[in-house]
Amino acid sequence: MIEHWIAGARTAGSGDPQARSAPVFDPATGREQSRVALASTADVDAAVAAAKSAAGAWGDSSLARRTKVLFSFRDLLERHEDELARIVTSEHGKVLDDARGEVQRGREVVEFACGIPQLLKGAYSDQVSTGVDAFGFRLPLGVVAGISPFNFPVMVPAWMHPIAIACGNAFVLKPSERDPSASLRIAELYAEAGLPDGVFNVVHGDKAAVDALLDHPDVAAVSFVGSTPVARYVHSRASAAGKRVQALGGAKNHAVVLPDADVANAARQIAAAAYGSAGQRCMAISVAVAVGDVADALVQALRDEARRIRVGPGSDPASEMGPVVTAQARERVVGYVGRAEEAGARLTVDGRTLEQPGAAAGGYFVGPTLIDGVTPSMEAYRDEIFGPVLAVVRVDTAQDAIDLVNASPYGNGAAIFTGSGGAAREFTRRTQIGMIGVNVPIPVPMAYHSFGGWKDSLFGDVHVHGPEGVAFYTRAKAVTSRWPDAASAMAAEAPSLSFPNAT
Ligand code: NAD
């Protein structure tokens, strides 16, 4: 049984006779490999109580102490990179190299958090009035919670916990129940790095655990990453409970290819972004927008790229793309492909009947799929499919492409492939999108910038990690201070009843 991590130790939970658990599968074989405990409200209460009792001392600990722990944790992540990647591959299905990449991108946030003394430096104004100084600084919130999706079981939680902890908070993580094991290993590495018990806790679970966190009076803030309907729900329920919330949702990311683009390069990049991790990335490209007469050449090049990809178990170094995460995910993806064909789109590459050595029967494999002639009214265009399916939409002009991108309710990422700086600049400025790639298909910001989409891809005011992450996990205090010299006339001056003005 994959257990919770509360107050520095593994625990099966409250011992509730109604205790629930869920299966965890190996997506490459379809075999149930373990079960994960699903937290009850009592288990969530225990985790929040552990965090609350640790938060005070941790929030008061020196910046030197906090950075020492973070530097050690960073080194442990590097040393255990391969082990963490193997855990991710065994439960998520992505290929090992991709899993290693996710561990590295998560570690970069820890590296950013190691600079917390610099990031938390306040501002000081001398002599704002005669003998009066003003300064501001930021304090931790207390207990904060993170709720994460299945598709990046190491990196997405790492967008949250290193910064929250560096800022002096205690953290309760509710990872995805589909690939829960990596979070437990992260908890052990934090403990080995010297983090006090209770500062980082993990509760596994489903909606019941999420609701308990959203409603808990001792949780000051919630970071959520997942699908749009759940993000919207989390934002509204946690906001109603008076919490600070950032809730990142789903995506439908477009890659626009202009006629002046290097088509072979664009196709290579777009195929990698569409089919990497079997399309299960919030920054995956799921729509290629072919502008003008580039369309036929682009579709041909994309077809060649899609057919070339080696699909197989994530643990096989020869595989470039693994399975999708569950049998239900496979069914969903296959259903979308079938209905797209019925709606009149052309299946240029059909991944439903994958014949590749290594892609074993029983595993949740779907091959790279390319659908041409998709229109904005089709379900395959509108919905986030979250699988290795790339839709091609043909438009006449660059302005049509911008209009198409802006009409989408999602606003996570978009890319443009072009040789024209002017066209790229126009696209960058005019699109209602949080993260733009110029000749770059997956424009994920580095840890020292912030990550987040617009529109239905993010509910809340601030993005994750980077400077906005530090702002999210702290609140500001402003101090106005006078230390009159006992001998000065100021000390004898009677306070005025008027609103203070600078004199
Ligand atoms: P999901 O929304 O199903 O689950 C996310 C988390 O919410 C999980 O921890 C899950 O246990 C919990 N949850 C699920 N249903 C719930 C409910 N009804 N009430 C309360 N909690 C619930 O998402 P997923 O399938 O795990 O992940 C894929 C989704 O995440 C995709 O839509 C993808 O685009 C999105 N995503 C977005 C970003 C981003 O940065 N915007 C990053 C990664 C993934």
Residues whose N, C-alpha, C, O or C-beta is under 5 A from the ligand:
A	BS01	NAD	I147 S148 P149 F150 N151 K174 P175 S176 E177 G205 D206 K207 V210 V225 G226 S227 T228 V230 L248 G249 G250 A251 C282 S457
